[in-house]
């Protein structure tokens, strides 16, 4: 859609500026939330290895969102969510490590 928009308005400098702005904006929150939702489904299904991996992906996206967020309240909310997911990840990691140790002895 945007490539067609750009080609169609190729001689319009305002459209090119708008096009550049749209393409330079990256949404890190949406994929973070999607990964967190997937992680929660795995977590509820006791698929802890997959839950851990999905939580870690969500954390990466949330941390990147925090880095790029300019609004202090939003930044704080993102940090809080990131910390919440980190705590859950730590618990899952402990559980996975205990099971790996118990299984190898």
C-alpha positions as CSV (number, residue, x, y, z in Angstrom):
1,X,0.0,0.0,0.0
2,X,2.7,2.5,1.0
3,X,4.9,1.6,-2.0
4,X,2.0,2.2,-4.4
5,X,1.2,5.4,-2.5
6,X,4.8,6.6,-2.9
7,X,5.1,5.8,-6.6
8,X,1.7,7.4,-7.3
9,X,2.8,10.6,-5.6
10,X,6.4,10.5,-6.6
11,X,6.6,14.2,-7.5
12,X,4.9,15.3,-4.2
13,X,7.6,16.2,-1.7
14,X,5.0,16.4,1.2
15,X,3.9,12.8,0.4
16,X,7.5,11.7,0.4
17,X,8.2,13.3,3.7
18,X,5.0,11.6,5.1
19,X,6.1,8.3,3.6
20,X,9.5,8.5,5.2
21,X,8.0,9.3,8.6
22,X,5.6,6.4,8.4
23,X,8.3,4.0,7.5
24,X,10.7,5.2,10.1
25,X,8.2,4.6,13.0
26,X,8.5,1.1,14.4
27,X,5.9,-0.3,16.9
28,X,7.7,-2.4,19.5
29,X,4.7,-2.7,21.9
30,X,2.4,-4.7,19.6
31,X,4.8,-7.6,19.0
32,X,5.7,-7.5,22.7
33,X,2.1,-7.9,23.7
34,X,1.6,-10.6,21.1
35,X,4.6,-12.6,22.4
36,X,3.3,-12.1,25.9
37,X,-0.1,-13.5,25.0
38,X,1.5,-16.5,23.3
39,X,3.7,-17.0,26.4
40,X,0.6,-16.9,28.7
41,X,-1.1,-19.6,26.6
42,X,1.9,-21.9,26.8
43,X,2.3,-21.1,30.6
44,X,-1.4,-22.0,31.2
45,X,-0.9,-25.2,29.2
46,X,2.2,-26.0,31.4
47,X,4.4,-25.8,28.3
48,X,7.1,-24.0,30.3
49,X,9.9,-24.2,27.8
50,X,7.8,-22.5,25.1
51,X,6.4,-20.1,27.6
52,X,9.9,-19.1,28.7
53,X,11.0,-18.5,25.1
54,X,8.0,-16.4,24.3
55,X,8.3,-14.4,27.5
56,X,11.9,-13.6,26.6
57,X,10.9,-12.4,23.2
58,X,8.2,-10.2,24.7
59,X,10.8,-8.8,27.2
60,X,13.2,-8.0,24.3
61,X,10.4,-6.0,22.5
62,X,9.3,-4.3,25.7
63,X,12.9,-3.3,26.5
64,X,13.3,-1.8,23.0
65,X,10.0,0.0,23.4
66,X,11.2,1.5,26.7
67,X,14.4,2.6,25.0
68,X,12.4,4.5,22.3
69,X,9.5,5.8,24.4
70,X,9.6,9.5,25.1
71,X,6.5,9.9,27.3
72,X,7.6,9.3,31.0
73,X,4.3,7.7,32.1
74,X,4.2,5.3,29.1
75,X,7.9,4.5,29.7
76,X,7.2,3.6,33.3
77,X,4.2,1.4,32.4
78,X,6.4,-0.5,29.9
79,X,9.2,-0.9,32.5
80,X,6.6,-2.3,34.9
81,X,5.3,-4.8,32.4
82,X,8.9,-5.8,31.5
83,X,9.7,-6.4,35.2
84,X,6.5,-8.4,35.7
85,X,7.4,-10.7,32.8
86,X,11.0,-11.0,34.0
87,X,9.8,-12.2,37.4
88,X,7.7,-14.8,35.7
89,X,10.6,-15.8,33.5
90,X,12.8,-16.3,36.5
91,X,10.3,-18.6,38.1
92,X,9.9,-20.6,35.0
93,X,13.7,-20.8,34.6
94,X,14.1,-22.1,38.1
95,X,11.4,-24.7,37.5
96,X,13.0,-25.8,34.2
97,X,16.5,-26.0,35.8
98,X,15.2,-28.0,38.8
99,X,13.5,-30.5,36.4
100,X,16.7,-30.7,34.3
101,X,18.8,-31.4,37.4
102,X,16.3,-34.0,38.8
103,X,16.1,-35.7,35.5
104,X,19.8,-36.1,35.1
105,X,20.5,-37.8,38.4
